[in-house]
Amino acid sequence: MPRFFFHVRCRGETLSYDDLGLDFPDTMTAHNEAVRAARDLDGVFVTWGRNPHDCTMEVENAAGELVFSVTFAAVLNGQAKPFDPYS
């Protein structure tokens, strides 16, 4: 099963670097987790003194290659949603 690493960056600065990663069966499942995590992290930005709209979650594979990125602004504005394979 592929491993994905979820990093949070704001304006080029790394706020959170995932060095453990998570296993997901495919990129779609990893994307759905990234969207859910971005929603969940919204409140954490207050404690960091950051505006989440300036941040991005970058997801890499085990080779360190960027697979995709999700902006917190898109998630929090409802523009980025989990994929629903049944819709």
Sine and cosine of phi, psi and omega as CSV:
sin_phi,cos_phi,sin_psi,cos_psi,sin_omega,cos_omega
0.00,0.00,0.71,-0.70,-0.02,-1.00
-0.91,0.40,0.54,-0.84,0.04,-1.00
-0.96,-0.27,0.68,-0.73,0.00,-1.00
-0.84,-0.54,0.62,-0.78,-0.01,-1.00
-0.90,-0.45,0.77,-0.63,-0.12,-0.99
-0.94,-0.34,0.93,-0.37,-0.03,-1.00
-0.92,-0.38,0.64,-0.77,0.04,-1.00
-0.95,-0.31,0.82,-0.58,0.01,-1.00
-0.78,-0.63,0.60,-0.80,0.07,-1.00
-0.79,-0.61,0.89,-0.45,0.02,-1.00
0.77,0.64,0.70,0.72,0.05,-1.00
1.00,0.10,-0.19,0.98,0.00,-1.00
-1.00,-0.05,0.75,-0.67,0.03,-1.00
-0.99,0.17,0.87,-0.49,0.06,-1.00
-1.00,-0.08,-0.54,0.84,-0.03,-1.00
-0.56,-0.83,0.84,-0.55,0.01,-1.00
-0.90,-0.43,0.87,-0.50,-0.03,-1.00
-1.00,0.03,0.95,-0.32,0.03,-1.00
-0.98,-0.20,0.02,1.00,0.03,-1.00
-0.98,-0.19,-0.70,0.71,0.00,-1.00
0.97,0.25,0.16,-0.99,0.03,-1.00
-0.72,-0.70,0.57,-0.82,0.05,-1.00
-1.00,-0.02,0.76,-0.65,0.08,-1.00
-0.69,-0.72,0.48,-0.88,-0.06,-1.00
-0.93,0.38,-0.41,0.91,-0.05,-1.00
-0.32,-0.95,0.12,-0.99,-0.02,-1.00
-0.91,0.42,-0.60,0.80,0.00,-1.00
-0.87,0.49,-0.68,0.73,0.02,-1.00
-0.91,0.41,-0.65,0.76,0.05,-1.00
-0.90,0.44,-0.64,0.77,0.04,-1.00
-0.89,0.47,-0.71,0.71,0.01,-1.00
-0.87,0.49,-0.63,0.77,0.03,-1.00
-0.92,0.39,-0.62,0.79,0.03,-1.00
-0.89,0.45,-0.66,0.75,0.03,-1.00
-0.91,0.42,-0.71,0.70,0.03,-1.00
-0.89,0.46,-0.67,0.74,0.00,-1.00
-0.91,0.43,-0.64,0.77,0.02,-1.00
-0.88,0.48,-0.67,0.75,0.06,-1.00
-0.88,0.47,-0.70,0.71,-0.04,-1.00
-0.92,0.39,-0.51,0.86,-0.06,-1.00
-0.99,0.13,-0.13,0.99,-0.05,-1.00
-0.76,0.65,-0.74,0.67,-0.02,-1.00
-0.93,0.37,-0.45,0.89,-0.01,-1.00
-0.91,0.41,-0.54,0.84,-0.01,-1.00
-0.88,0.48,-0.51,0.86,0.04,-1.00
-0.88,0.48,-0.70,0.71,0.00,-1.00
-0.93,0.37,-0.46,0.89,0.04,-1.00
-0.99,0.14,-0.21,0.98,-0.07,-1.00
0.94,0.33,0.55,0.84,-0.05,-1.00
-0.86,-0.50,0.46,-0.89,0.14,-0.99
-1.00,-0.03,0.90,-0.44,-0.05,-1.00
-0.88,0.47,-0.39,0.92,-0.01,-1.00
-0.92,0.40,-0.25,0.97,0.03,-1.00
-1.00,-0.06,0.08,1.00,-0.16,-0.99
-0.89,-0.45,0.33,-0.94,-0.02,-1.00
-0.68,-0.73,0.59,-0.81,0.17,-0.99
-0.98,-0.18,0.88,-0.47,0.03,-1.00
-0.97,-0.23,0.76,-0.65,-0.06,-1.00
-0.91,-0.41,0.83,-0.55,-0.01,-1.00
-0.91,-0.41,0.38,-0.93,0.10,-0.99
-1.00,0.00,-0.04,-1.00,-0.06,-1.00
-0.91,0.42,-0.36,0.93,0.03,-1.00
-1.00,0.09,-0.01,1.00,0.00,-1.00
0.99,0.13,0.25,0.97,0.01,-1.00
-1.00,-0.01,0.67,-0.74,0.05,-1.00
-0.92,0.39,0.85,-0.53,0.02,-1.00
-1.00,-0.02,-0.71,0.71,0.08,-1.00
-0.23,-0.97,0.20,-0.98,0.10,-0.99
-0.70,-0.71,0.45,-0.89,0.00,-1.00
-0.76,-0.65,0.83,-0.55,0.05,-1.00
-0.99,0.14,0.63,-0.77,0.05,-1.00
-0.90,0.44,-0.56,0.83,0.02,-1.00
-0.86,0.51,-0.71,0.71,0.00,-1.00
-0.90,0.44,-0.65,0.76,0.00,-1.00
-0.92,0.39,-0.75,0.66,-0.09,-1.00
-0.95,0.31,-0.39,0.92,0.07,-1.00
-1.00,-0.02,0.04,1.00,0.04,-1.00
0.99,0.16,0.19,0.98,-0.02,-1.00
-1.00,0.08,-0.46,0.89,0.04,-1.00
-0.93,-0.36,0.86,-0.51,-0.03,-1.00
-0.78,-0.63,0.37,-0.93,0.09,-1.00
-0.87,0.50,0.56,-0.83,0.09,-1.00
-0.94,0.33,0.69,-0.73,0.08,-1.00
-0.90,-0.44,0.97,-0.24,-0.05,-1.00
-0.91,0.41,-0.20,0.98,-0.04,-1.00
-0.98,-0.20,0.07,1.00,-0.01,-1.00
-0.99,-0.17,0.00,0.00,0.00,0.00
